[in-house]
Amino acid sequence: MAEEALRREIREELHLDLGPLEAITPVEHDYGFGRNRLLPFLGRCAERPKLQLVEHIDARWIVPADFATLEWAPADVPILGEIAAVLRGV
């Protein structure tokens, strides 16, 4: 169900059909005004697909070494760490 919702949102907002996805560790974060639960997935592609932005004004592809150059929501930080570890082969 979560994977289907992600696929639908990415298709609607970026005009991109995702290939195989792997669920990674869910994250719960308390922002003080409420708890947020993220159900992240990791996908891989042989080539960078061309994105068609519908709901967003900017998008870019970055490598884990560049994660720290952007500002992230606190709930995103553990997900970025897991992505970096997977890509390092840990």
trRosetta pair geometry for C-beta under 8 A, 3 or more apart (Angstrom, degrees):
i j d omega theta_ij theta_ji phi_ij phi_ji
1 4 5.8 -51 -146 33 27 111
1 5 6.5 27 154 -18 61 105
2 5 5.7 -54 -149 36 33 112
2 6 6.4 35 152 -20 65 104
2 23 7.7 77 84 -108 127 116
2 39 4.3 -57 -165 110 153 150
2 41 7.8 166 124 -45 104 114
3 6 5.7 -52 -149 35 33 112
3 7 6.4 35 153 -19 65 105
3 21 5.8 169 -139 75 111 139
3 23 7.3 -87 -68 -69 108 98
3 41 6.3 99 -110 -80 83 150
4 7 5.7 -54 -148 36 31 113
4 8 6.3 31 154 -19 65 107
5 8 5.7 -55 -148 37 31 112
5 9 6.3 28 155 -17 65 108
6 9 5.9 -58 -146 38 30 109
6 10 6.2 25 159 -15 66 109
6 18 7.4 -7 122 7 99 160
6 21 7.3 124 91 -131 140 170
6 39 8.0 -124 -50 95 122 98
6 41 5.9 142 109 17 175 135
7 10 6.0 -59 -145 39 27 108
7 11 6.2 28 156 -20 63 109
7 17 7.6 27 -163 -148 96 59
7 18 5.4 -119 -114 35 82 117
7 21 7.8 -130 -66 -17 97 144
8 11 5.8 -57 -148 36 27 112
8 12 6.3 22 156 -15 64 110
9 12 5.8 -59 -145 40 29 107
9 13 5.8 1 167 2 68 117
10 13 6.4 -65 -129 50 24 94
10 14 5.4 -34 -171 38 65 114
10 16 5.4 -65 155 72 100 97
10 17 8.0 133 107 -106 109 19
10 18 5.7 57 83 -38 153 112
11 14 7.5 -60 -98 58 9 72
11 15 6.8 37 -168 -120 48 26
11 16 6.6 -126 -96 64 45 45
11 17 6.1 36 -98 -86 100 61
11 18 7.9 -99 -54 -5 83 84
12 54 6.8 -106 148 66 60 151
12 55 7.7 38 122 -20 90 123
13 53 7.7 -12 164 -148 71 51
13 54 5.2 -140 -147 55 40 105
13 55 4.4 -50 -134 23 99 117
13 56 6.7 66 174 -12 108 100
14 51 4.8 -51 -163 -150 103 97
14 52 6.4 122 179 55 45 58
14 53 6.7 -11 -114 -95 64 46
14 54 7.0 -126 -63 11 26 94
14 56 7.7 3 -81 22 84 123
14 59 7.4 92 -118 -87 113 165
15 51 7.3 131 55 -164 84 49
15 52 3.8 -5 38 52 133 119
15 54 6.9 116 -29 -33 93 115
16 49 5.5 112 -131 115 115 147
16 51 6.1 -36 -50 -112 127 71
16 52 7.6 169 -43 26 79 80
18 21 6.1 25 145 -55 131 111
18 43 5.4 -88 -162 -116 109 163
19 43 6.1 135 61 -165 79 111
19 44 7.3 -63 75 70 126 56
19 45 6.3 143 13 -93 129 80
20 43 6.8 158 88 -133 49 82
20 44 7.6 -12 72 41 92 83
21 41 4.2 7 -179 174 120 131
21 42 6.9 143 -161 68 67 38
21 43 4.8 -41 -101 -78 75 94
22 41 6.5 144 68 -163 37 74
22 42 4.8 -25 63 61 95 93
22 43 7.5 164 17 -77 72 45
23 39 7.1 -37 -142 177 104 88
23 40 7.5 122 -157 89 57 51
23 41 5.6 -46 -97 -103 47 77
24 40 5.1 -34 60 95 100 102
24 41 6.7 152 8 -118 83 22
24 42 5.2 68 -35 -21 121 107
24 79 7.0 115 95 -139 128 79
24 82 5.3 144 170 131 135 142
24 83 7.4 -129 -11 -68 178 68
24 86 7.4 -88 -105 -45 134 143
25 40 7.4 8 67 50 47 109
25 78 7.3 -79 94 140 120 115
25 79 7.8 -158 71 -100 83 64
25 82 5.8 -169 30 -90 109 159
26 37 6.4 7 176 -175 116 91
26 38 6.5 170 -158 85 67 55
26 39 5.2 -20 -108 -103 100 60
26 40 7.2 166 -104 17 43 75
27 37 7.3 168 87 -151 48 47
27 38 4.7 0 56 52 95 104
27 40 7.0 33 3 -10 104 114
27 75 5.4 141 120 -170 125 82
27 76 8.0 157 76 -86 162 19
27 78 5.1 156 -107 66 129 124
27 79 5.9 -92 -19 -49 142 94
28 35 5.9 -1 -173 -176 99 112
28 36 7.1 161 -153 82 51 48
28 37 4.9 -15 -100 -100 81 78
28 38 7.8 -170 -76 20 35 68
28 75 7.8 -60 175 -129 13 108
29 35 7.0 158 81 -154 36 64
29 36 5.1 -15 61 58 87 98
29 38 7.7 16 6 -3 104 105
29 73 8.0 152 81 142 161 99
29 74 5.5 159 -164 105 148 101
29 75 3.7 -133 12 -87 144 92
30 34 7.7 -142 -146 122 63 21
30 35 5.1 -35 -96 -97 69 76
30 36 7.8 175 -88 16 23 72
31 34 6.2 -1 52 59 100 57
31 35 7.5 165 12 -102 76 24
31 36 6.1 48 -19 -12 113 113
31 74 7.4 158 -97 48 81 124
31 75 7.8 -52 -61 -37 101 112
36 75 5.2 -74 92 -71 126 158
38 75 5.5 134 -15 155 129 120
38 76 7.6 101 -48 -85 174 54
38 79 6.6 -64 110 -56 142 137
40 79 4.7 140 -54 -132 164 125
40 82 7.7 136 86 69 144 135
42 83 6.4 168 -107 -110 113 84
42 86 6.2 -22 -137 88 166 170
45 48 7.0 115 94 -96 125 27
45 49 6.0 -69 174 -25 167 96
48 61 5.4 -68 -128 -55 131 162
51 59 5.2 -55 88 88 158 155
53 56 4.8 -98 -151 69 111 83
53 57 7.0 123 158 -102 149 12
53 58 7.6 33 -105 -40 160 9
53 59 5.9 -175 -79 -7 115 119
56 59 5.9 78 109 -52 140 97
62 66 4.2 -117 -172 85 113 126
62 67 6.8 146 121 -71 127 50
62 69 7.5 -149 -149 52 146 115
62 70 7.3 -164 2 -17 172 130
63 66 5.4 88 58 12 67 102
64 67 5.4 -15 -158 -22 49 115
64 80 7.4 144 -132 179 85 85
64 83 6.6 -175 -92 110 109 93
64 84 3.8 123 -147 -111 141 92
64 87 5.8 180 -24 62 134 142
64 88 7.6 -76 55 -43 163 94
66 69 4.9 -38 -171 17 74 123
66 70 7.5 55 144 -12 82 97
67 70 6.8 -76 -171 37 39 98
67 72 7.6 -2 178 -39 89 138
67 80 5.0 130 -155 -175 144 132
67 84 6.7 -78 -14 -65 149 123
72 76 4.2 -121 179 80 112 128
72 77 5.7 138 103 -68 133 72
72 80 6.6 -67 -117 -26 169 144
73 76 4.8 96 60 -4 78 107
73 77 7.9 -131 94 -23 47 79
74 77 5.9 -36 -160 1 41 117
75 78 7.7 -53 -174 28 40 96
75 79 7.6 32 141 -7 64 114
76 79 5.5 -69 -162 43 49 115
76 80 6.0 49 147 -25 82 105
77 80 5.8 -53 -148 33 32 111
77 81 6.6 34 154 -19 63 104
78 81 5.4 -52 -150 35 38 116
78 82 6.5 36 153 -18 68 102
79 82 5.8 -54 -151 36 33 109
79 83 6.4 35 151 -20 65 105
80 83 5.6 -52 -146 36 33 113
80 84 6.3 34 154 -19 66 105
81 84 5.8 -54 -147 36 30 111
81 85 6.4 29 154 -19 64 106
82 85 5.6 -53 -146 37 33 112
82 86 6.3 36 154 -21 66 103
83 86 5.8 -53 -148 34 31 111
83 87 6.3 24 156 -13 64 109
84 87 5.9 -61 -148 41 29 108
84 88 6.3 26 154 -16 65 109
85 88 5.8 -58 -146 40 31 108
85 90 4.1 -72 -170 57 86 126
86 89 7.7 40 175 -71 31 23
86 90 7.3 -79 -68 49 23 78
